[in-house]
């Protein structure tokens, strides 16, 4: 896994100048509020729902969304899961667009790893594929998951 490039994190660098003895963990300790902590935990360890044999991120799912994707994808459950479960990192926070490729890759890798663990924990007998891919423009990543085999 790549490491984050802390030099790119402007707010952290400003804070670090005033707190030279502390690291990124200290920055989080002093700046993270409870609402953001809970919100981020939902991103990396999402609530999951099952519907018609598929597994979906609860925040992205509704029966109407499922039916719409099912209609356009000919009922292919793997492709429906792939479509409903996909997340663009830069859609999560506007500031992500200001991250460099190295930090976007790091963040995508961490989130993907967490999703793998979450899926294994919730559905130990299922075989999932978690995909992470760079967008063609190089300034965003997409993460998704779906059942590998049916």
Secondary structure, 3 states (H helix, E strand, C coil): CCCCCHHHCHHHHHHHHHCCCCCHHHHHHHHCCHHHHHHHHHHHCCCEEEECCEEEEHHHCCHHHHHHHHHHCCCCHHHHHHHHCCEEHHHHCHHHHHCCHHHHHHHHHHHHHHHHHHHHHHCCCCCEEEEEEECCCCCCEEEEEEECCC
